[in-house]
């Protein structure tokens, strides 16, 4: 499995901070006697906090999972499985925040599971993914 390290640590930490701050804010507003805060207001604060934590959780769980059929890519907004034969090229050039797959239909797919913020580890993971794609494609064609 390909997962970013730095993004998981940062977003996981932020999710805990936001959850605790939201809970503390709700408790303080409801118990300090400050007037004007209704149950609907507190519920709205809770929903905003929950939405932020949900977004951070999704960011913390981006990954790419190899399967016998293809590569399952879970990004921030979507999850997609691409067959090994559909992957034409694995790119991780300078200036790219994460690995990109060039697909045989002309489309590109970001793989947020390998992020430049991980430095040298990200370069090793990109090379490992590229090698895995090459091996799977040879195996699927029967080139072994």
N, C-alpha and C positions, 0 to 999 in steps of 0.2 A: 504494500500500500504506500502511496505517495501522499505525505501530509506536510504542510509547512510547520516549522517549529516556532519561529518568532511570532507569527500571526496568532497561533493558538495560545501562546502565553499571554500576549497583550490583550487579545479579545476576551479570553477567559477571565483575566484579572479585572478588566473593565466591566464585564457582566456581573461579577460579584460586587464590585463597588457600586454600580448603578442599582442593583437589587437592594443592597443594604441602605443606600442613600434614599431610595424611594420609600422603603419601609419606615425608615427613621423620619422622613418628612411627613408621611401620613400620620404616624403616631404623634409627632410633635404638634401638628396642626389640629389634630382631633382632641388632644389632651391639655393643651396649654391655655385654653379658654379664649383664644383669638377668635373673634366673631366674624361671621361672613363666609365661612367655609362650610359648604353643604356636603351631604353624602355624595351627591353627584360630582362635586368638585374633587373630592378625595378619590372617587372611583375613576375620574378622568386622569388624575395623577398616576394612579395605579396602572391604568391601561397604557399610558405613555411609557412608564417604566418597563412594563411587560413587553411592549413593542421594541424598545431599545434592547432589552435583554435577549429577545428572540432574534433580532438582527445580529447581535454579537455572537450568539450561539451558532447561527448559520455560518457566519464567517469563521468561527473556530472549528467547524466541522467540514470545511472544504477538503476534498481529497480526490485521488484517482485510484481506483481499485482494479487491478488486472484480473480478468476471469478467462476461462478457456475460450469463450466466445469473442471477447473484446475488452475494451477498456471502459469502465464505468466512471464517468467524470461528474463529480458533485461540486458545482460552483455555487456562488452566492445566490443566484437567482434561479438556477435550473440544475437538473440532473439528466445526463444523457449517456447512453451506452453506444459506443462506436465499435464496429467489427474491426478486427486487426487489419483486414484487407482494405478497409476504407482509409486508413492512415497512410498518407503519402510521405509526409516529412514531419519531423519533430524539430521545432525551432526554439532557440533560447538566446537570441542575439542580444547585443548591448542595447540598452534602452527599453527592453521588454520587461515588464514587472513580473511576468510568469511565463511558463512554457506555453507555446501555441502549437496545435496540431494542424497541418495542412491536410485537408480531406480530399478524396478523389472527386467529389462533386464541386470543387472549387471553393468550398466554405473553409473557414478556419474555426477552431474550437480552442478557447482558452482553457488551460489546465491550472487552476489556481492552487492546486495541491503542491506545486513546485514554484516557490516564490523567490525572487531575487533577494529579498530581505534576509534570506537564510545564508547569503554569501557563498562560500566555497561548498558548503553542503548542498545548496541548490544546484550548483554546477555538476556535482557528482550525481545527484538525483536525476537531472536532465539527461546526463549521459547514460545512466542506468535505464531510464525510460526509452531512450532512443535505441539502445541495445535490445531491450525487451521487444520493442516493436519489430525490429529487424529479424530477431529470432522467430517470433510468432508468425511473421509473414512468410519466412522460408518454410516453416513447419506446415503452414496452411497450404502452400503450393506443392509440398512434397519434395523440396530441395534437399532434405536431410540426407 
